[in-house]
Amino acid sequence: MKTKDIIPLMGFQIPGMVKDQGLTAVELVKALIAYIDRIEPKINAWAYFRPEILLKEAEAIDTRVKNREAIGRLSAVPVGVKDIFNTKDMPTCMGSKLWDGFTPGNDARVVSYLRWEDAIVFGKTVTAEFAVHEPGPTRNPHDLDYYPGTSSSGSAASVASGMVPVALGTQTAGSIIRPASYCGVYGFKPSFGTLPRTAMLKTTDTLDQVGFFTRSIEDVGLAFDVMRVKGENFPFVHRHMDEPGDLKKDSWRIGYIEHPKWDCVDDYAREGFSNFLKDLSRAKGIKLEKVVLPDAFNDAHDIHERIYNKTLAYYFKEESKKKELVSKVLLGMIEEGKKLSLDDYKDAISRQEQLAGELDKILEGYDAVVTLSTSGQAPKFDNPVDKPDSCLIWSLCWVPALNIPVFKGPTGLPYGLQVITKRYRDLSLIEFVKSLKEKGIVVDAQIPEWIGKEAELAGMKKGA
């Protein structure tokens, strides 16, 4: 296969092609290395990338295929890993000069799960400093003059540009959904606790959540099943997911929300959402109705800020002493956290639990609820200020949230539709989005046109 044909492959397609259709893992890896060598200087998605590791892993997979040995469900699938997850064979620097060159010597549990299914970890993707707010160097693949979102910027951009079909991210406020929206890919933040947080950076105990990016809903389902916890040791997940039964439905009860920050939404985004709802309401088997959040949710952003700042002040006490190596953004949040008392923190945690319980009751009556992922398309790279949106509400309340690449802004840049549901109904949420794809209402993420030309040039350079 030529490089230009390999770039668009989805993760779920690759293992079968390597096993039965003549594509070798080495061929795939070499094509992607050539492509990344060409395009990475423009996008800056990688914090660490070492091709020689990848080729050895690809050769091992090809040997197993040749010997007719079993291969994993993600065999030869290239994966990007946000640089806050431990990796045994690569540094983990967390976007900070303070941790430059740190090698933990072990894998985060989700990374182990990926490797057990024979995925190839391509490298570490750029993150904001300690996965907070300070922007990194990564550019938006749809237009290099625009911002890709933070803090999982490198992961979103690596998937959007076709460097890898799957990449790990995390979300404490909106760090999966927002970059996915801006970069025009699927971004999934599952229910809190379904993807393990072992051996990764911790910033906020009740808010940090693991997720990932893909270009198709099929890859969302596959990656989630590979990385999520399973078994009776995880009783809530086990009860709802290990034996889910038939999730296909002929009819879906769907709500839509104009969230508490709706006044910040750009006019074109409101219009796009309204038009989408009209299309959705006309689809067979969809019953659509408006959902109004109680006034208590107007305080969600304040509650989130108090929890976030207080825990940053606690976990980054030592780092904050080296002010010359820490961003002003993080130092400011730490200083705000220091002003909060333990009682302030406990009150915010109590209110988080109350809102989570209230949202679960609201969502009980719906198969899914839709809203906008962001208030519009990405801002310019030289002024990366996000307009307020609803992402952190769903993080605060621990429910699954999925960005779908649906809309285009006035300059042609993407922005997304966000779909949420009750906690632990992740599999049903994925099935709903698959049904939308079958109806032609949503589609796979599209790699930008200029990327195809770069892939052709990369292939010519390497003779692929």
N, C-alpha and C positions, 0 to 999 in steps of 0.2 A: 504494500500500500504506500501511497505517496503521503508526504507530510501533511499536505492540505486536506487529505481524507482522514487522517488520524486525529487532527486537532478537534473536530466536532464530536468525536465519539463520546457517548455517555458511559458512566462507570458500569452500569448493568450490562452493557453490550460487550465489554472487553473480555471477561473471562471465557465466554463461549467462543469468541473469535480466536483467542489464544489456544484454546483446547481443540477446536474442531474446524476452524476456517483458515488456517494457514498463516495467521498473524503471529509472529514470535514476540515474546516479551522484549527481547533485545531490540528488534526492529522498532517497536513502539517507543521504547525508552530513548533510543538514539534520535528518532524523529522529534520527540518532544524536547530533548536537550538542545538540538540544533535550533528549534523554534524559540525556546526560552533564551538562548544565547543572543538571538537577534532582537527579541522584543522586550526583554527585561530592562535594558537601559532606559527605555521609554516609560515603563510602568512602575518599576521599583517595588515589586510585590514581595521580594524575598529578602529575608534577613540572613539566611544561610542556605547555600545550595552547593552540593558537592556531587558532580556527575559520576565519579568513579564508584561511589557506594551503590548508586542506582544500577549500574551495569552489572555488578556482581550479583545483585539480587535478581535481576532479570535473567541472567544466565542460569541461575539455580532453578528458577521456575521453568525455563525451557527444557532443562535436563529432566525435570520431573514429568513434564508433558511427554517428552520423547520416550521415557521409561514407563509410560502409562500409569504413573502414580496419581493419586488423588490430589486435586488442587482446591484451594479455598474459594469461597463465594466472591471474593474481591481479588482474585488472582490477577496480578499485573496491573491492577488499577492504581494509577498515580494519585497520591493524596498529599495535600499541603497541610501543615500543622502550625497553627498560630503559636508564636514564640513565647508562650507562657506555659506550655505543656512540656514536661520533662521528656527528653529523648535520649536513649542510651548511647547513641552514636553521633550526636550532634550537640552543640552548645544550646543552652536555654538562657537567653539574656533579658527577656521580658521588656524589651524596648528601652532599657536603661543602661547608661554608661557605668553605673555602679556595679552591674552584674556582667559586664563585658567579658566574654570568654568562659563563663561559668559552665561546667560540664557535670550534670547531675549523676550520670552513670546508670540511670534507670529510665524506663518508659512510664509515662502516665498510663493509667489503666485503659482509657479509651484508645490510646495509641497501641497498647498491647492487643486489644481486641481487633483492631484493624490489621495488625501484623499477623495475628493468628489466622486470619482469613486471606493471607498472602497479598495484602495491599502493599504497594511500594511507597514508603514515605519519601517524597521528593525533596523536602526541605522544610525550613522554618519560615513562616510568612510574617511579614511586618505587622507589629502591633503598636498601638499607642503606648507610651510610657506606663508600665505596670497596668496596662489595659484600662486606663482611665480616660483622659480627654485630650492630652497633648497630641496633635496630629503628627503623623509620620510622613515619609517622603512619597508614599504611594499615590499614583494618579488614577483617575477614572478611565477605564479602557474605552468607554464610549466617546470621550472627549478629554484629551490630556490636560486641558485647561481647567478641568473641573475636579472636584473633591470626591473621593470614593466612600466617605464615611469613616467613622472610627468606632471602636478600637480594633475591630477585626478587618481592617482595611486591606491588608495584604491577602488574606484568605478570599475575600469577596472578589478582589481584582484578579487573582490568579485563576479563579473559576470563570469569571466573566470573559476573560481574554482567551480561555481555552488552554492555559498552561497545564491545568489539572482539572478533572471532572468533579472532584470532591475536595473540600478543605474544611478543617476544624476551626471553629470560632467559639467565642464565649459572649454572654450577655449579662450585664449587671443592670443596665438601664435599657439601651436600644442597640447594643453593639453587634448584633447579628441582623436584626430586621432592618435597621437603617442602612448599613452598607449594602445589603441585598437589594433594597429598594433603589438606591442610587446607582448601583452597578447592573441592575436588571437581571438578577438571578433568583433562584429559590433560596431562601434562608429559613432554617427551621430551628426554633428554640423549643425543645420538648418540655413536658411537665417537669417542674422542679424535682430533682432526685432520680430521674429515670436514666440519665447518663452520669456515670460516676465522676467525682472530682478529685480522686486520689492522684497525688504527685503532679499537681499543677498549682499555679499562683492562686493565693487566696486574697481577696480584697474585702469581701463582705459576706458573712456567713449565710444570711438569709436571702441574698440576692444573686450571688454568682451562679450562673447556669451555663452548662455546656451545650453547644449546638454545632451546626455545620451549614455549608453552602453546596449547592449542586445546580445543574442546569435542567433537571427534569424531576418530576414528581416520583418517577420510578426509582431514581437514585435516592430520593428522600426516604422512601420506604425501606430500601435495601440497607442504606447506611444506618438508619435508626435501629433496625433489627440487629445488625451486627454489634452496635456499640451499647445498646441499652442493657440494664441489669435484668437478670432473669432468675426465676426460682423462688422457692418458699422463704428464703432468707430476706426477700424483699416483698413482704406480704401485699402491700397496696398495688405495686406494679404487677405482681404475680396474679392477683385477683382480677385485674382489668385487662391484662395484655397477654399472658401466657397461653390462655385458651379463649380467645376473643369470640369464637364462633364466626358465622357468616356476617361480614360487615357491609355487604352490598345491599343497597336499598333502592326501591322504586320511587320513593318520595322523601324529601328532605325539608325539615322546618328550619329556615334560615332567618336570622335576625341581622339587622344592620344598625350601626352605631355612629352617631355624630358625637365624638368624644369631647371631654371637657376643654380641650385646646382647639376646638373646631374653628374658633375665630381667627386662628393663626394660619389656617389652610388657604393656599393660593386659590384664586378664583378658577383658574383652569383645572386645578385638581378637584375642586368641588364639582365642576361640570363633568369631568371624566368619571368621577365616582357615581354621579347621578345617572349618566348614560349606561354605566355598567349595571347598576341596579335595574334599569329598564330591561336590559338584555336578560339579566338573571331572572327577573319576574316572568318573562315570557317563556323560559325554558321549561320543558316538560318535567314534572315531578318536583318542582321547587315552589314552596310556599314561603313568601317573604313578608316580614313585618318589622317595623321599627322597634328598637330597644332603647329605652332612656335610662341612663345610669342615675342612681340616686345622688343627691347633692354631696353626700359623704366622699364621693370620688373626686370632687373638686380639690380635696386636700391631698390627693395621692402624690403629687410632685413634691410637696413640702415634707410629707412623711418619708418619702424615698430619700430626699436630700439629707434629712437628719440622720437616717440610718447609715447612709453611704459615708458622709463626712466623719461621723463618730468612729466608724470602723477603720477608715483610712488613717485617722489619727492614731489609732491603736496599733494597727499592723505595720505602719511605716514610720514608727517613732524613731528608729535608728537612722533610716535613710534620710529623713527630714533634717537631720543634723548636718548633713553634707549639702548645704543649700546650693553650692555652685554646680552640683551634678543633678539637681532635681528641678523640674520645670516650675515656673511661677504658678501655673494652673494647679498642679498637685499641692504645692506648698500652701496655696490659698485655701484649698479644700481641707487640708489638715488643720490649718489654723482655725477654720470655722468649726471643725470637729472638736477641737480642744475646748471651745467655749461651751459645748453642750455637756450637761451633767449626766450622770448615770441614770437618773430618773427621767431625763429627757429621752434618752435612748430607749429605756424600757417602755415608756409611753408610746414611742414611735413603733416599736416592735408589736406592742399590743394592738395598735391601730392597724398595722399591717395584717395581723391575723384576722381582725374583724372584717377588713375589706375583702380579704381572700375568701372568707366564709360567705360574705354577702354576694360576691361575684359568682361563686359556685352555685348558689341558690338561683341566681338570675339565669345562668347558663344551663341549668338543669333542663329547662323546657325547650332547648334548641339543639339541633345537631351541630350547628356552627353559627358563628356571628362574624360578619365582615365589617371592615372599616379601612381607612387609608393607612398605609404603613408610615408614610412621612407626609409633611404638609405640601410637598411638591418635589420637583427634581432637585438634584444636588446643587449646592452653592459653588461658586468659583473657588479654585484651589487657593488663591491668594487671600481669600476672605472666608474661611471654612466655618461659618456660623450656622448651626442648624436651627430652623424654626421649631418651636415646641410641637410635640406630637404625643401620641398615646402609648408609645412603646413601653415606657417604664411602668405603666399601670399594669400591664399583663405580666411583666417581670415581678413586680411587687406582689402580685396575687398568685404567682406560681403556675399559671395556666399555659398550655401549649400555644405557641404563636408561629404562624408560617407566612412568610412573604412570597407572593406570586408575582412574577413580572407581567404586568397587565397594561400599564399606561405609558404614554409618551408626553413629555412636557413641550413647551413652546419652541425649544431649540432641538427637539428630537431626543433628548436624554430621557432615560426610563425613570419611572417611580412606581411603587408597588401597591398591590392590594394585600391587606393583612387579614388573615383568617384565624380566629381563635375558637376554643371550645372549652368545656369543663375539664378540670384536671383529670388526668389519666385516660382521657378519650383520644389520645394521640392517634391511635390506629384508625379510628373512625374519621378523624380529621383528614388524614392522608387519603382514605378511601373517598371522602367527599370531593377532594381536589382531583382525584383520578376521574371521578364521574364528570366533573366540569370539563376535563380534558377530552373525555369521550364525546361530550356534547359540543365540543369546539369552542367553548367559552374561554378556556385558558390554553396556552400552548407552552412548549419548551422554551427556555431562554435562548435567545439568538446571539451568537457571537458577532461583534461589530464587523461591518464589511471590510474595513481596512485590514482587519486581522487576517482575513483569507489571503490577501495579497502578500502579507508578511510571511504567512505559512508557505506560500508557493516559493518565495525567494529563499526562505530557510531550506526548503527541500532541494532547490537547485544548487545551493552552496554545498550541501552535503551529498548531492547526488541521490537524494531519496525521493 
